[in-house]
Amino acid sequence: MADVLHLPGVVHMSDAEFGQYQQLVEQLIGIHLAPIKKAMLSGRLARRIRERGCASYAEYFKLIDGNGDAQERQIAIDLITTNETYFFREPKHFDALRDTLFPSLRGRPVRVWSAACSSGEEPYSLAMIMADVLGADAPWDVLASDISMRMLSTARRALYPMERAHHVPPQYLKRFCLRGTAEYSGYFLLEKALRERVSTVQVNLANTLPEMGKFDLIMLRNVIIYFDAHLKRRVIQAVSEKLKPGGWLVVGHSESLIGHTPDLIPVAPTIYRKVSA
Ligand SMILES: C[S@@+](CC[C@H](N)C(=O)[O-])C[C@H]1O[C@@H](n2cnc3c(N)ncnc32)[C@H](O)[C@@H]1O
């Protein structure tokens, strides 16, 4: 059978080129690409490489490395990151927030950070629960951050195809979402009052974190899984420093913080609480 990567007009990524990208991606965003990811990486960049008229992955690499262009680098990052998410993903977390965590915070200002928010489904799921449990007029807000500018722009828009409403509880869909009409038919929009509670900002978790104040709850879900052990430890430490004493840190169901920081005590599977200041 012919090797599809060698068909005429299809640019092939050599192992040496993959090595270059591997290093750059790890250095820029901390994501460790195992050799098995070569086909995924070359596939995700293939179209852009054609658009830019590059004859090889090495030629495109020059557009995004240290001497390249910051805008093109961001486009490459947007293409390389895995952004899978959906509303109320890993529902047990949201059950715990609705039934235990948020009720315990009633009556005071509450700050939440969705630290790898992708296209916004996670921060808006949080906002719906907060409006419900804490009250639509109570002082609370959600900071949504990601490395991908393309994802942040989708999050800011807050307009989603109707199929994405599948996991939104019907009562929340009715209360917080507007059905699109005319050219927006088939879409729904998060209502303005909710959108205004969610602000977006680019944060690279692999870098020193910016000044952003302290949070009652940080969602760090399905992102540290892409980091190597050293970076994972550094990110967990840096993120936990952004928690108020007694604040909660939630990671994805396939992620664990066991042995990472003595400040964080497990209170439920993948939910941790900060004990000290
Ligand atoms: C699989 S999504 C997880 C989305 C959401 N937290 C969830 O659990 O559904 C992972 C997100 O992490 C972001 N990401 C990857 N590396 C990052 C980094 N170094 N800093 C910040 N975000 C990063 C990606 O852009 C992507 O949107």
Ligand as a Chemical Component Dictionary entry (heavy atoms), coordinates in Angstrom:
data_LIG
# 
_chem_comp.id                   LIG 
_chem_comp.type                 NON-POLYMER 
_chem_comp.pdbx_formal_charge   0 
_chem_comp.three_letter_code    LIG 
# 
loop_
_chem_comp_atom.comp_id 
_chem_comp_atom.atom_id 
_chem_comp_atom.alt_atom_id 
_chem_comp_atom.type_symbol 
_chem_comp_atom.charge 
_chem_comp_atom.model_Cartn_x 
_chem_comp_atom.model_Cartn_y 
_chem_comp_atom.model_Cartn_z 
_chem_comp_atom.pdbx_ordinal 
LIG C1  C1  C 0  -8.687  19.670 26.586 1  
LIG S1  S1  S 1  -8.897  21.394 26.847 2  
LIG C2  C2  C 0  -9.637  21.435 28.450 3  
LIG C3  C3  C 0  -10.790 22.414 28.535 4  
LIG C4  C4  C 0  -11.561 22.397 29.851 5  
LIG N1  N1  N 0  -10.725 22.756 30.970 6  
LIG C5  C5  C 0  -12.213 21.058 30.089 7  
LIG O1  O1  O 0  -11.776 20.299 30.946 8  
LIG O2  O2  O -1 -13.184 20.752 29.376 9  
LIG C6  C6  C 0  -7.212  21.904 27.205 10 
LIG C7  C7  C 0  -6.972  23.396 27.031 11 
LIG O3  O3  O 0  -5.695  23.701 27.589 12 
LIG C8  C8  C 0  -5.134  24.746 26.813 13 
LIG N2  N2  N 0  -3.684  24.787 27.045 14 
LIG C9  C9  C 0  -2.728  23.943 26.603 15 
LIG N3  N3  N 0  -1.511  24.338 27.007 16 
LIG C10 C10 C 0  -1.701  25.442 27.748 17 
LIG C11 C11 C 0  -0.826  26.329 28.443 18 
LIG N4  N4  N 0  0.494   26.144 28.445 19 
LIG N5  N5  N 0  -1.357  27.383 29.096 20 
LIG C12 C12 C 0  -2.700  27.590 29.086 21 
LIG N6  N6  N 0  -3.577  26.805 28.442 22 
LIG C13 C13 C 0  -3.074  25.747 27.778 23 
LIG C14 C14 C 0  -5.516  24.390 25.382 24 
LIG O4  O4  O 0  -5.472  25.500 24.524 25 
LIG C15 C15 C 0  -6.932  23.836 25.566 26 
LIG O5  O5  O 0  -7.930  24.799 25.319 27 
# 
loop_
_chem_comp_bond.comp_id 
_chem_comp_bond.atom_id_1 
_chem_comp_bond.atom_id_2 
_chem_comp_bond.value_order 
_chem_comp_bond.pdbx_ordinal 
LIG C1  S1  SING 1  
LIG S1  C2  SING 2  
LIG S1  C6  SING 3  
LIG C2  C3  SING 4  
LIG C3  C4  SING 5  
LIG C4  N1  SING 6  
LIG C4  C5  SING 7  
LIG C5  O1  DOUB 8  
LIG C5  O2  SING 9  
LIG C6  C7  SING 10 
LIG C7  O3  SING 11 
LIG C7  C15 SING 12 
LIG O3  C8  SING 13 
LIG C8  N2  SING 14 
LIG C8  C14 SING 15 
LIG N2  C9  SING 16 
LIG N2  C13 SING 17 
LIG C9  N3  DOUB 18 
LIG N3  C10 SING 19 
LIG C10 C11 SING 20 
LIG C10 C13 DOUB 21 
LIG C11 N4  SING 22 
LIG C11 N5  DOUB 23 
LIG N5  C12 SING 24 
LIG C12 N6  DOUB 25 
LIG N6  C13 SING 26 
LIG C14 O4  SING 27 
LIG C14 C15 SING 28 
LIG C15 O5  SING 29 
# 
